[in-house]
Amino acid sequence: MPKRFSTARGREFGDGVRAAIAGTGLTGREICEKIGWDPGKLSDLLHGKGGCSEVDLAILLSYCHIAPEERDHLMEIFGETDLKIWWQRYAYGETFNLRTYLEHLWKAKEFVTWQPLVIPGLLQLPDYLRALCLATPKFPRDEVEDRVSRRLAMQEIFRQRLNCTFLIHEQVLLLPVGGHDVLRAQLHHLLEMSVRPYVDLRIVPFSVGAHAGMSGSFDLMRFDRFEPVVFLEGEKSNLIVERKDAVDDYEEVVKALKGVALDAEDSRKLIAKLAM
């Protein structure tokens, strides 16, 4: 089988073109006959081996009759399929509709996150998330419920029992986001999630002092067939990191944080104490 795209951007492009072709109800060979391509050219495009110009791609997509925004999206990322580090900007309403992040989340075999300031997104209750949205000055108030629904949709990942490691600083457990009742409910939710066999929830205590995660939060995803990917989320952008030396640095941070974090049982005891 030809080699698949090796980067997140490339895999997003390849999957998008496959979906566009599938939407026509035609086979790849039938599409090639219509636009005068050799089938091998389409195969190379779909598997990240090149052989296609922007003009060629525009011709292919014109036969697929996809929505203009999807066509523009695929054209935009066509030249970025080999990037190992790239920056993705978005408007507020697009924050949790990031295709690259979501597609990789569903393909991951393991998810690791470090959060020194807030409850990790996959563990947030609706009221906790609403409070975060309302605390952001420029967040559109009419988009809050859409943000909540998108976040809950992301949490459907637990249905496939994805192996998750949540590393959280103790200060997160004390910050009364949404008020004490909301925080208490959120802490009880953490306890409920922590007993699932595929969830490893670990608390980095205050007593540690300085630690390896002081540069900020990140999400690390590991896969069966692809190299690991790190996602860094900002106010209105994401940085996606795939370069091996950079990812290795984050792997070292995870290792160091696990070394100073409480074990799973002591983490539950601390959360239970604060939830009383």
C-alpha positions as CSV (number, residue, x, y, z in Angstrom):
1,M,0.0,0.0,0.0
2,P,1.4,3.5,-0.8
3,K,2.6,5.5,2.1
4,R,0.0,7.8,3.7
5,F,0.6,11.4,4.6
6,S,2.9,11.6,7.6
7,T,1.7,15.0,9.0
8,A,-1.5,16.1,10.6
9,R,-2.0,18.7,7.9
10,G,-1.4,16.2,5.1
11,R,-3.7,13.6,6.6
12,E,-6.4,16.2,7.0
13,F,-6.0,17.1,3.3
14,G,-6.0,13.5,2.1
15,D,-9.1,12.6,4.2
16,G,-10.9,15.7,2.9
17,V,-10.2,14.8,-0.8
18,R,-11.4,11.3,-0.2
19,A,-14.6,12.5,1.4
20,A,-15.1,14.9,-1.6
21,I,-14.7,12.1,-4.1
22,A,-16.9,9.7,-2.0
23,G,-19.7,12.4,-2.1
24,T,-19.9,12.1,-5.9
25,G,-21.0,8.5,-5.8
26,L,-18.2,7.8,-8.3
27,T,-15.1,5.7,-8.0
28,G,-11.7,7.2,-8.2
29,R,-11.2,5.6,-11.6
30,E,-14.5,7.1,-12.9
31,I,-13.4,10.5,-11.6
32,C,-10.1,10.1,-13.4
33,E,-11.8,9.3,-16.6
34,K,-13.9,12.5,-16.4
35,I,-10.9,14.8,-15.9
36,G,-8.4,12.9,-18.0
37,W,-6.1,11.8,-15.2
38,D,-4.1,8.6,-14.9
39,P,-5.5,6.7,-11.8
40,G,-1.9,6.6,-10.5
41,K,-1.9,10.4,-10.3
42,L,-5.0,10.4,-8.0
43,S,-3.5,7.6,-5.9
44,D,-0.3,9.7,-5.5
45,L,-2.3,12.7,-4.4
46,L,-4.4,10.7,-1.9
47,H,-1.3,9.1,-0.3
48,G,0.9,12.2,0.0
49,K,3.3,11.4,-2.9
50,G,2.8,14.6,-4.8
51,G,2.3,14.8,-8.6
52,C,-0.5,17.4,-8.5
53,S,-0.6,21.2,-9.1
54,E,-3.0,23.7,-7.6
55,V,-4.7,23.9,-11.0
56,D,-5.1,20.1,-11.1
57,L,-6.6,20.1,-7.6
58,A,-9.0,22.8,-8.6
59,I,-10.2,20.8,-11.6
60,L,-10.6,17.7,-9.4
61,L,-12.6,19.5,-6.8
62,S,-14.8,21.2,-9.4
63,Y,-16.1,17.7,-10.4
64,C,-16.8,16.8,-6.8
65,H,-19.4,19.6,-6.4
66,I,-18.4,20.3,-2.7
67,A,-19.4,23.3,-0.7
68,P,-17.3,26.4,-1.6
69,E,-16.0,26.7,2.0
70,E,-14.8,23.1,1.9
71,R,-13.2,23.6,-1.5
72,D,-11.4,26.7,-0.2
73,H,-10.3,24.8,2.9
74,L,-8.7,22.1,0.9
75,M,-7.0,24.5,-1.5
76,E,-5.7,26.5,1.4
77,I,-4.0,23.5,3.1
78,F,-2.8,21.9,-0.1
79,G,0.6,23.6,0.1
80,E,1.0,22.9,3.8
81,T,0.7,19.1,3.8
82,D,4.4,18.6,4.8
83,L,4.6,21.1,7.6
84,K,5.8,19.8,10.9
85,I,4.9,22.9,12.9
86,W,2.1,25.1,11.9
87,W,-0.2,27.8,13.3
88,Q,-4.0,27.7,13.0
89,R,-6.0,30.8,13.6
90,Y,-9.8,30.9,14.2
91,A,-12.7,33.1,15.3
92,Y,-14.3,32.5,18.7
93,G,-17.1,30.5,17.3
94,E,-14.7,28.1,15.5
95,T,-12.7,27.2,18.6
96,F,-14.1,23.8,19.2
97,N,-14.8,23.0,15.5
98,L,-11.1,22.6,14.7
99,R,-11.0,19.8,12.2
100,T,-7.4,18.8,12.6
101,Y,-7.7,18.5,16.3
102,L,-11.0,16.6,16.3
103,E,-10.0,14.2,13.6
104,H,-6.8,13.4,15.4
105,L,-8.5,13.0,18.7
106,W,-10.8,10.3,17.2
107,K,-7.8,8.5,15.7
108,A,-5.6,8.7,18.8
109,K,-4.7,5.6,20.9
110,E,-3.7,7.8,23.8
111,F,-4.4,11.3,24.9
112,V,-2.3,13.2,27.5
113,T,-3.0,16.7,28.7
114,W,-1.4,19.1,31.2
115,Q,-3.6,21.9,32.6
116,P,-2.1,24.3,35.2
117,L,-5.0,26.8,35.2
118,V,-8.4,25.1,34.3
119,I,-10.1,21.8,34.3
120,P,-9.2,20.0,31.1
121,G,-11.8,20.5,28.4
122,L,-12.7,16.9,28.0
123,L,-13.7,16.9,31.7
124,Q,-15.5,20.2,31.9
125,L,-19.2,20.3,33.0
126,P,-21.5,22.7,31.0
127,D,-21.8,25.3,33.9
128,Y,-18.0,25.4,34.3
129,L,-17.5,26.0,30.6
130,R,-20.2,28.7,30.6
131,A,-18.4,30.5,33.4
132,L,-15.2,30.4,31.4
133,C,-16.9,31.8,28.3
134,L,-18.6,34.6,30.2
135,A,-15.3,35.6,31.9
136,T,-13.7,36.2,28.4
137,P,-14.5,39.9,27.5
138,K,-14.8,39.5,23.8
139,F,-16.5,36.1,23.7
140,P,-19.9,36.5,21.9
141,R,-22.6,35.9,24.4
142,D,-24.9,34.4,21.8
143,E,-22.3,31.7,21.1
144,V,-21.9,30.4,24.6
145,E,-24.4,27.6,24.2
146,D,-23.0,26.6,20.9
147,R,-19.6,26.4,22.6
148,V,-21.1,24.2,25.3
149,S,-22.7,21.8,22.8
150,R,-19.5,21.5,20.8
151,R,-17.5,20.7,23.9
152,L,-20.0,18.0,24.9
153,A,-19.7,16.6,21.5
154,M,-16.0,16.3,21.9
155,Q,-16.5,14.4,25.2
156,E,-18.2,11.7,23.1
157,I,-14.6,10.4,22.7
158,F,-15.0,8.6,26.0
159,R,-17.4,6.2,24.3
160,Q,-14.5,4.6,22.5
161,R,-12.6,4.2,25.8
162,L,-9.6,6.3,24.7
163,N,-6.7,6.0,27.1
164,C,-6.5,9.4,28.7
165,T,-4.0,10.9,31.2
166,F,-5.0,14.2,32.8
167,L,-2.3,16.0,34.7
168,I,-3.8,18.9,36.6
169,H,-2.2,21.4,39.1
170,E,-3.7,21.6,42.5
171,Q,-4.5,25.3,42.1
172,V,-7.1,24.3,39.4
173,L,-9.1,22.5,42.1
174,L,-9.4,25.6,44.2
175,L,-10.3,28.3,41.7
176,P,-14.1,28.8,42.1
177,V,-15.0,29.0,38.4
178,G,-18.7,29.7,38.3
179,G,-18.9,29.8,42.0
180,H,-18.4,27.3,44.8
181,D,-21.4,25.1,43.8
182,V,-20.3,24.8,40.2
183,L,-16.7,24.0,41.4
184,R,-18.0,21.4,43.8
185,A,-20.1,19.7,41.1
186,Q,-17.0,19.8,38.8
187,L,-14.8,18.2,41.5
188,H,-17.4,15.4,42.0
189,H,-17.4,14.9,38.2
190,L,-13.6,14.5,38.3
191,L,-14.0,11.8,41.0
192,E,-16.6,10.0,38.9
193,M,-14.3,10.1,35.8
194,S,-11.2,9.1,37.7
195,V,-12.5,5.6,38.5
196,R,-12.9,4.7,34.8
197,P,-10.2,2.1,33.8
198,Y,-9.0,4.2,30.8
199,V,-8.7,7.5,32.7
200,D,-5.6,8.3,34.7
201,L,-6.1,11.6,36.6
202,R,-3.1,12.9,38.5
203,I,-2.7,16.0,40.6
204,V,0.5,18.0,40.8
205,P,0.4,19.4,44.4
206,F,1.4,22.9,45.5
207,S,4.2,21.4,47.6
208,V,6.2,20.6,44.5
209,G,6.9,24.2,43.9
210,A,8.6,24.9,40.6
211,H,8.0,22.1,38.0
212,A,8.5,21.1,34.4
213,G,5.0,22.3,33.3
214,M,5.4,26.0,34.1
215,S,5.6,27.0,30.5
216,G,1.9,26.3,30.0
217,S,-0.8,23.8,29.0
218,F,-0.6,21.3,26.1
219,D,-2.3,18.3,24.7
220,L,-0.2,15.3,23.4
221,M,-1.8,12.6,21.2
222,R,-0.2,9.3,20.4
223,F,-1.3,7.0,17.6
224,D,-0.8,3.5,16.3
225,R,0.2,4.4,12.8
226,F,1.4,8.0,13.0
227,E,4.0,10.0,15.0
228,P,2.8,11.9,18.1
229,V,1.3,15.3,17.8
230,V,1.2,18.2,20.3
231,F,-1.5,20.9,20.3
232,L,-1.0,24.2,22.0
233,E,-4.2,26.3,22.4
234,G,-4.1,30.1,22.6
235,E,-6.9,32.7,22.9
236,K,-7.7,32.5,19.1
237,S,-5.2,30.1,17.6
238,N,-3.6,26.7,17.9
239,L,0.0,25.7,17.3
240,I,0.3,22.1,16.1
241,V,3.7,20.5,16.6
242,E,4.9,17.3,15.0
243,R,8.7,17.8,14.6
244,K,10.2,14.9,16.5
245,D,12.7,16.9,18.6
246,A,10.0,19.3,19.7
247,V,7.5,16.5,20.5
248,D,10.3,14.7,22.4
249,D,10.7,17.7,24.6
250,Y,7.0,17.6,25.6
251,E,7.3,13.8,26.2
252,E,10.0,14.7,28.8
253,V,7.7,17.3,30.4
254,V,5.0,14.6,30.8
255,K,7.6,12.2,32.3
256,A,8.7,14.9,34.8
257,L,5.2,15.9,35.8
258,K,4.2,12.3,36.4
259,G,7.3,12.0,38.6
260,V,6.1,14.7,40.9
261,A,2.3,14.2,40.7
262,L,0.3,12.4,43.3
263,D,-0.6,8.8,42.4
264,A,-4.1,8.1,41.2
265,E,-5.4,7.1,44.7
266,D,-3.9,10.1,46.5
267,S,-5.2,12.4,43.7
268,R,-8.7,11.1,44.3
269,K,-8.3,11.7,48.1
270,L,-7.3,15.3,47.5
271,I,-10.1,16.0,45.1
272,A,-12.6,14.3,47.5
273,K,-11.3,16.4,50.4
274,L,-11.7,19.7,48.4
275,A,-15.2,18.6,47.2
276,M,-16.6,18.4,50.7
